[in-house]
Each structure stands twice: as C-alpha cells, then as structure tokens.
C-alpha cells in the first residue's frame, strides 16, 4: 500500500503544472513542514480523521491559522486522488468539522499612506546601505515602490518580459495572480534601473540568484532589506508599497512633493489604478478598460515615480 507521502508526491507533480514556480515552492514547504513529517510515512489507508485533526490542531496552537486552512484543503485534495486511484474508499478528512478550529484574523498588510510618513520611510531607505546587499537586491528593492507590482512579479522578472524599445514590462499570465497578461509602463526611473541591471545580466532572470544557484532572488530578500534599514513591521511590508500607491493615487498627490495633506489633490482614474494593480476584473467592461487605459497609466506611473522622488527629498 502506498504511503501518504507517495500519494502526495503524485498529487504535487500533477498540480505544479498549473502553478508558478513560487507557488510550487510555497505549497511544497507547507506540506513538507507540517503534514508529511507527521503522517507522510503512514500507509494512506491507515490515515485516520484523528491523525489529521491532531496535526491541524497543532498548527492552530502555533498560531498558524492561515497555513492550517491551506494544509487542510491540500490534505483533502491528496486523499481525493487516493480515492480516484482506488487506494481508499472514502476521504477521512471529509469527516472533520473545520468550524471547530480557530478563525483567522484579518490583518491588512502594513503600509504608510500619509505623505509625511512616506517621506520619512523613503529618506531612511535612501540613506541606508547594508554591506551584505547584492546588486540584485539593491535594484529590485528600488524598483518595488515605482512599479506598483507584487513583490514576486518584481523578483521573478525575466529579460523576455522587458521591452526597452516600447518602454513596457509585459508579464505573462502564468506569472500573474489574475491569470492574465499584465503590462507595466516604464517610468524613466524604472527604465534607468533596468538598464543598470542589464549591465550585470548573465541569465534569463533580471534578478538571478547568485552565480551557481538556480532561479531568482526571493521576496524575503527584499523584506530583509526593509527590516535592516530599521523600517518596523507595522510601518511597511513588501506588499505595502501597492496599498500606498493605491491610496495616494486615489486620494491625491502633489507634483511638487508637498508633505501637506491639503496640497495633495492630484488624483487619477480609479479604473487606471485598479488595472495597474492587476486587480482581477473579468467583466466585458474590465477587458475593455485593460486596453483603453494604457496611455493614461503610462502618465500615471511617471507621475507616481516623480512624486516618490520629490517627496523623499522634502522630509
């Protein structure tokens, strides 16, 4: 009889064909660290509801509520594969009432949206240079505020996605959370930073892992850079740059970089902002807007980049 781990391996090999490289690693780490080490060696027909319940409760006890929910979903799916392959007759995980477990608390990603607070953060980051920082982290970290992209979209960028002639980054749908191609107009600042990265180019990734290692740098490298500079977790996260941009572009910025909230009145079209953030809109209107707002997004991205530069010098 196959073990749970053997069934999981088959399941993982099937599922990963539809996942990004980052999702493959995250999913496998979750299952390996919290599930496989507990029930991996058990024959799949000997896995009982009590075993599953105990490992899920242990995750709750460690405060891993969100991870527990994901682990349960994956366990159910793995055992459904075992049913398909006629290794078991019923799914022992299906008898577990998940309403008994702890509820995940909604914790919005930390960000700062007040012009003066943004200015202070940018000033700290611009004046902080760590001796362990590589060129990959240095440039990717500088790009993150300008691009309004998810951290994984930045660190995983490939040279095939960069079009210097048209000054646009085109991320294929396979790398997007929204499962559709995403276009990011390059501001002058982004163009300049990518040209700097090109001077170091040695494989298909814009920000490759160190020579001799596969893949690209991790999003955690950017977060570590943020913390080493002294930015606290309640001040800003990697994803917080996106919330910052969304709030300020909706509420208003000032072309001269004024820190007074009353001066920050220049707003941008809500649809253009949402499209640039790659928030999913599968309606016919959303498909139309995706094409119609490109030039306005180009102007908006340049205005946002200029604003960040000016506000960082006005603290």
N, C-alpha and C positions, 0 to 999 in steps of 0.2 A: 504494500500500500504506500502511495506517495505521501511524503510529509507535507505539512502546511507550507513550508518554505519552497518545496519543489513546485507546488501549485502556484504559489505567489510568483515565483520566477517566470513561469509560463505566462501568467497574467500580466506581469510587468513588461515582458517582451512584446506582448500584443498592444498594450496601452501606450507605450512610449512612442509608437509610430505616429501618434496624433498629438504629441506633446512637444513643447520647446525643450531644448537641451537643459535649460534651467529648471523647468518643471520636472523633468526626469530625475534630476539630482535631488531636488527637494522632496519629491514623493518617496524615492528610494531611501533617503536618510530617515524620513519619518517612520516608515515601516520597519527598517532595519533596527533602529534605535529603540523603538517602543513595542513592536509586535513580534518580529521574527526572533528576537533574543528571548522572548517569553514562551511562545508556542511554535516557533519555527521547526523544531525537531519532532513535534508531535505528529503521528500519522493523522492525516486530515480527517479520517473517520472517527478519530478519538478526541477531536476538539469539541469541547462541550460549552454550553452557554455560560456556566460558572467561570470557566477559564477566561473567556472573553470579557465577562463582566469584571473580573478582578483586575485584569490589565488596564481596562478602561478607567476603573475607579482609581487605580494607582496614578494614572495620568492626571485625573482631576485633583488628587491630593497634592500633586506637584504644581498645580496651578496651570496645567497645560490644557485648558478647556477647549480652546480653538483647535489645537492639534488632536485632541481626543475625538472631536466630531469628525475630523478628516480621517482619522485612523479607523473609526467605526465604519464609515462609508466604504473605505477600501477593503476592510475585512469582509463586509457583506458581499462586495463585488468578487473578491477572490473565491469565496465559498460558493458563489453562484456558478463560477467557472468549474468548480469541483462537481457541482450537480450536473452541469452540461456534459462533463466527461465521465459521468456515471461512477464517480468515486464515492459520493454520498447521496442519500435520498432526500434530505431536507437541509435547510440552512440553519445551523444552531444560533447564528447571530440574529436571525429574524425574530426570535422569541424575546429579545432584550427590549425592555421599555426604556427608551432614551430620555423620557420625561423625568426619570428619577435622578438624572445627573445634573450637575451644576450648569447654570446658564452662563453663556459667555457674555462678558460685559463689553459694551460697545466703547471702544477707545479710539477716538479720532486721531489721525496721525498728527504729531506735533508740528506746529508751524507758527510763524510770526507774520502778522499782516499789517501792523502799524508801521507807517513809513519810518519813524524814528527807530523802532526796534529792528527793522530790516537793515537800516543803515548801520547800526551797531554791529550786527552779525557780519555783514559784508566787510566792514572795516577790520574786524577781528580776523576773518579768514584771509583777507588780502595781506595782512601784516604777519601772518603766521606761516612759517615754512619749517616742516619737520625734516630732520636729516635722513629719516628712513623712507621718505616719499620717493616713489619712482616717477618717471616721466608719464607713464600711463595714468597713474592716479592723479598726478598734478593736472594734466589736461582734461581728463574725464570729469574731474571734480569741478573745474572751471566751466565746463560745458553744461553741467546739470541745471544751474539756475536759468541759463539762457534758453534752453531747448524746450522746457515745459514737458519733457518726456519722462516716462517711468525709468527709474534707475537701471533696470535690466535692459531696456531699449538702448540706453547710452553705452553701458559697458560691453554689451554684446554686439555693438555696431560693426558691420563689415564694410570693407572698401567697395564692394559691389553695390552698396546702398548709397554711396556718396557720389553725387554728381556736381562737380565743381563748375562745370560749364553753365548749367542752369541754376546753380546755387540752391540745390534742394537735396534733402536726405529722404530716400524712399525706403521705408521699412516694409518688407513683405509680410503678408498676413500671417505666415507661420510663426512670426516672432511677436505678433500683436495679441493682446488680451481680447480685443474686439473681433479678432479673426477676419480682419480686412486690412488691405494695404493702407499705410499711413504716410502722408507727405509732411515733412517739416521744412518750411522755407528757411534758408540760412540767413541769419543776420550777418553783418560784417564781422562781428565778434566771433561767431561760430565758424565762419569761413576761415578766419585767421588762425583759430585754434586747431582746426582740422588740417590746415597746411603745416602747422608745427608738428602735428602727429605724423604727417606723411613723411617728414624727414627721418623718422625712426622706423618706417614701415619695413617689416620683414616677413609677414604672412598675411592671410586674408582678413584678420581682425584688426580693427583700428586700434584697439587697446588689448593686445595679446598678453597672455600670461608671460612670465619671464621665460627667456630662451631655454628650450629643453622641456618645457611644460606645455601641455595641450590646452586649448581653449582660450578664454579671455579672462581678464581680471574680474573679481567678484564685486557685487554691490556692497558687501561688507567692508571692502577696502575703502570705499567712499565714506561709509558711515564711521569707520575708524578714524579717517582723516578729520571728519567733523568733530568727533569727540576729543581727539588730540589737540585740537585748536582751542578747546575749552567751551564749546557750544553744548549746553546741557540737553538731555533727552526731552525735557519739557519745553525747550525753546525751538528745536527744529529736528526733523528726521529727514532721511533721504527723499521720501515722498512729499515732505512738507513744502518743497520748492514749488510743486504743482498747485497745492492749495493756496500758497502765497500768490502765485501768478493769477490764479482764477479770481481770488478775492480782490486783488488790487486792480486788475483789468476790468472787473465788473463795477467796482466802487469808484475807481478813478486813480490816475497817476498824474504827475506833473512833469512836463517836458524839461523843466529846469532843475528837477531833482529836489524840489522843496520838501522839507520834512513836515510842514504844517498840513494837517489833515484837510483843513479848509481850502488849501491850494490844489489838492489832488482831485481834480474834477474831470480829467480827460478819460472817458470810458470807451469801451469797444463793444461791438456787436456780440450779444450773448451767444448766438449760433457759431460765430467765428471762434470764440473762446472754447466752446464745447467741442468743436471739431478739432481744434488744435490739441486739446487734451485727450483726443481719441476716445471720448465717451461714446458708447455704442448707441446708434440710432438707426434701426433697420427699416424705418418707415420710408415711403417714397420721397417724402419731404427731406428726410435725412440724406438720402442718396443724392438728391439734387443739390442740397447745401454743400455736401462734400466737394463738389466741383465748383460751385458758384462762389465760394468764399476764399479761394486760394490767394488771389491778389490782395484782398483785404487782410488775410492772415500774414502775408509777407510784410505788409506795412506794420501790422500789429507786433510781429516778432521783432522787427527792427526798433520800434518804439519801446518795447519792453526791455530789450538789451541795452539801449541807450539810457533808459531810466535807471536800471541797475547800476550802470557805470557812474551816472551822475549822483545818485543817492548815496553811493558808497564813499563819495568824496565830500559829502556835506554833513557828516556827523559832528 
